[in-house]
Amino acid sequence: MKYFCLGDTDTVLAFRLAGINGKVIDTSVQAEEILKTVFSMKNIGILLVTEEVSHFLKEKTDGLLWNDGLLIIEIPAVTEKTFEIEHISELIKKTIGVKL
């Protein structure tokens, strides 16, 4: 199972440095197209989506936690003051109830 990140340039770059692939999202149309692509990628298990991109995809992901085995987790952007590496694991723990 792999992670994938959708977000702003800084967030995607930070995750790439940690070995997690991602895609920079600038528009809602672009976000919807990439989301379809990610849903078709069977090796992706956890999709990390920044709060800004989550707003683009609200209709597609509102209330959606799982999509055919894909866990979708909303995260703060790395430029947010509240962002911490430990915070992401806590988000995952709160979402699925299991510490990864």
N, C-alpha and C positions, 0 to 999 in steps of 0.2 A: 504494500500500500504506500502510495506516494502523496505528498502534499502538492498543492498548486496555489498560487497567490494571484489575486486580481486587485489592483490598486493603483495608487499614484506612483510616479517615477521613483521617489525615494524609498517607498515601502517595498516595491518590487526589487529594487537593487539590493536593499538590505537582506531580503530573503534569498536572493540569488547568491549573495556572499555566504550565506549559511547552507547553500546547496539545494535550495528549493526553487524550482522554476516558477515563472509567473508571467503575467502580461500586464503592461501599462494600459489603463483604461481612461479615456478622456471624454467620451460621450456615451449617452444611453444606448444609441444604436450599436456602437462598437461593443458595449458591455453585453448586450443581448446576443450578438453574433459569437463572441468568445465563450459565453456561457453555454451555448449549444455545442460548441466544439469540446468544451471541458466535459459536458455530460456524456459525450460519445467516447471519451478516453477512459477505457476500462481499468487502467492501472492507477488512476487518481482516486484516493480514498477520502481525503480531506481537502476541502476548498476553503481557503482563507480569503475573505472578502473585506476590504476596508469599508468603513462606515459610509464614505462618500459613494463608492461604487454600489454599495448596498441600496442606497437611495435610487440609483439608476435602475436597479433590478427589483424594486419593491414589489411590483406586480408579479414577477416571475418567481420570486423566492419568499414572499410574505407568508409566514407560517410554515415554510418548508425547511425542515431540518435534515431530512434524508431524501435523496433522489436516486433510487436504484443503487443503494450502497454508498452513495457519496454524501459525506457529512459536510454541511455548509456552516462555517463559523464566521461571524462578523467580528472584525478586529479593529482597533484604533490604528490610524496611520502612524508611521514612525515619527512623523513630525509633531504628533500630539504629545503634550507634556506627560500624559498618563501612560505612554507606551513603555513597557518593560518586557524583556524576553520571558521572564517568569509569568507574566500576565497572560501570555498566549496559552501556556500549559494550563493555567487556572481556568481560562475560558473553555478549553476543551474539557477539563474535568467537570465544570459546571454544566456543560451542554450534554455530555454523555454519561457523566457520573463515574468515569474511570480515568485514573491518572495515566497518561502515556509517557 
